[in-house]
Amino acid sequence: MSMISREGETGLNLIPVNPAEKKEFLSRYMSFRMELEGMNVELSEVWSEDRLSRFWNEPERNHLLWIKDGERKIGFAAVSVESPGNAILCGLFLNREERGKGLGKAALGSLFNFSRYRGISNLSVGFLKAPRELLEFFRKAGFSGDGMSLSKRL
């Protein structure tokens, strides 16, 4: 298992989710999904069961990543390469107790490094519905766009 982002660059590491960790990942994912629905965030078809299964079946194109602080798994991210150089950030989730500490910003920085390493030059994120604070988080990180679809050149 190799690190994607080295300690010291952002303080966080992105580690590919090992297929043996599928049960743990799905458990965490379902917990986050229920929390998001409670916050009135609607997830698009990107997180349908069919799409989620494609993350397992197409690992060269779809990347499920643990976000780790040292040895602790503090969340996960998902990136899907849609065409050469272009990818969609399908999810960036932090454990509730890790929020408000600047770790989301650090995780996004690690994700930018991961994306550049993979030859991705444009990263997009989209929502069907999202709170203003979530959209503002991405805008502060350099994403731009209209409505619920934002992108960033890396």
C-alpha positions in Angstrom: 0.0 0.0 0.0 1.6 3.2 -1.1 1.0 6.7 0.1 -0.2 9.2 -2.5 0.5 12.3 -0.6 3.6 12.4 1.6 3.5 13.6 5.2 4.7 17.2 5.4 3.1 18.3 2.1 -0.3 18.7 3.7 0.0 16.7 6.9 -2.5 14.1 5.6 -2.1 11.0 3.5 -4.3 9.6 0.9 -4.2 5.8 0.8 -6.2 3.6 -1.8 -9.0 1.6 -0.2 -7.9 -2.0 -0.3 -10.5 -4.4 -1.6 -10.2 -6.3 1.7 -11.5 -3.1 3.4 -14.7 -3.0 1.3 -17.0 -3.9 4.2 -15.4 -1.2 6.4 -15.6 1.4 3.6 -19.3 0.6 2.9 -20.1 0.9 6.6 -18.5 4.4 6.8 -20.0 5.4 3.5 -23.6 4.5 4.6 -23.0 6.5 7.8 -21.9 9.6 5.9 -24.8 9.2 3.4 -27.4 9.2 6.2 -25.7 12.3 7.7 -25.7 14.2 4.4 -29.3 13.4 3.8 -30.0 14.8 7.3 -28.2 18.0 6.3 -30.4 18.2 3.2 -27.6 17.4 0.8 -28.8 15.3 -2.1 -26.2 13.0 -3.7 -26.4 12.6 -7.4 -26.3 9.3 -9.3 -22.5 9.5 -8.7 -23.2 7.7 -5.4 -25.8 5.3 -6.6 -25.2 1.6 -5.8 -24.4 1.0 -9.4 -21.8 3.7 -9.6 -20.3 2.7 -6.3 -19.8 -0.8 -7.5 -18.0 0.6 -10.6 -15.4 2.2 -8.2 -14.5 -1.4 -7.2 -14.6 -2.8 -10.7 -12.7 0.0 -12.5 -9.8 0.9 -10.2 -7.7 2.4 -13.0 -10.4 5.0 -13.6 -12.1 5.3 -10.2 -10.2 6.0 -7.0 -11.5 5.4 -3.5 -9.0 6.8 -1.0 -8.8 6.8 2.8 -7.8 10.1 4.3 -5.4 9.4 7.1 -3.8 11.5 9.8 -0.9 9.3 10.8 -2.5 5.9 11.2 -6.0 7.2 11.9 -8.6 7.0 9.1 -10.3 10.4 9.4 -12.4 10.2 6.3 -12.4 9.2 2.6 -12.4 10.7 -0.9 -13.5 9.4 -4.3 -12.3 10.6 -7.6 -13.5 9.4 -11.0 -11.5 10.1 -14.2 -14.1 11.0 -16.9 -11.7 11.7 -19.8 -7.9 12.3 -20.1 -7.0 15.2 -17.8 -10.6 15.6 -16.4 -12.0 14.1 -13.2 -14.9 14.5 -10.9 -14.5 14.7 -7.2 -17.3 12.4 -6.2 -16.9 12.8 -2.5 -14.7 14.2 0.3 -15.9 13.1 3.7 -14.4 13.7 7.1 -15.5 12.1 10.3 -17.7 14.4 12.3 -15.1 14.8 15.1 -12.4 15.9 12.7 -14.4 18.8 11.2 -13.6 22.4 12.0 -9.9 21.8 12.4 -8.7 22.7 8.9 -8.4 19.1 7.9 -10.9 19.4 5.0 -8.7 22.1 3.5 -5.6 19.8 4.0 -7.4 16.8 2.6 -8.4 18.9 -0.5 -4.7 19.9 -0.9 -3.7 16.2 -0.7 -6.4 15.5 -3.3 -5.0 18.2 -5.6 -1.6 16.5 -5.3 -3.1 13.1 -6.0 -4.9 14.5 -9.1 -1.8 16.1 -10.5 0.2 12.9 -10.0 -2.5 11.1 -12.0 -2.3 13.6 -14.9 -5.6 15.3 -14.0 -5.5 19.0 -14.9 -9.2 19.8 -14.3 -11.2 18.7 -11.2 -15.0 19.2 -11.0 -17.5 18.8 -8.2 -21.3 18.9 -8.5 -24.3 18.8 -6.3 -28.0 18.4 -6.8 -28.5 20.4 -3.6 -26.0 21.6 -1.0 -25.7 24.1 1.8 -24.1 27.4 1.1 -21.2 26.6 3.5 -20.3 23.6 1.4 -20.3 25.5 -1.8 -18.3 28.3 -0.1 -15.7 25.7 1.0 -15.0 24.7 -2.6 -15.0 28.3 -3.8 -12.4 29.3 -1.2 -10.3 26.4 -2.5 -10.3 27.9 -6.0 -13.3 26.2 -7.6 -15.5 28.4 -9.7 -18.7 27.9 -11.7 -22.4 28.6 -11.7 -24.9 27.0 -9.4 -24.1 23.6 -8.1 -21.4 22.7 -10.6 -17.9 23.9 -9.8 -14.4 23.2 -11.3 -10.8 24.0 -10.7 -7.8 24.0 -13.0 -4.9 22.3 -11.3 
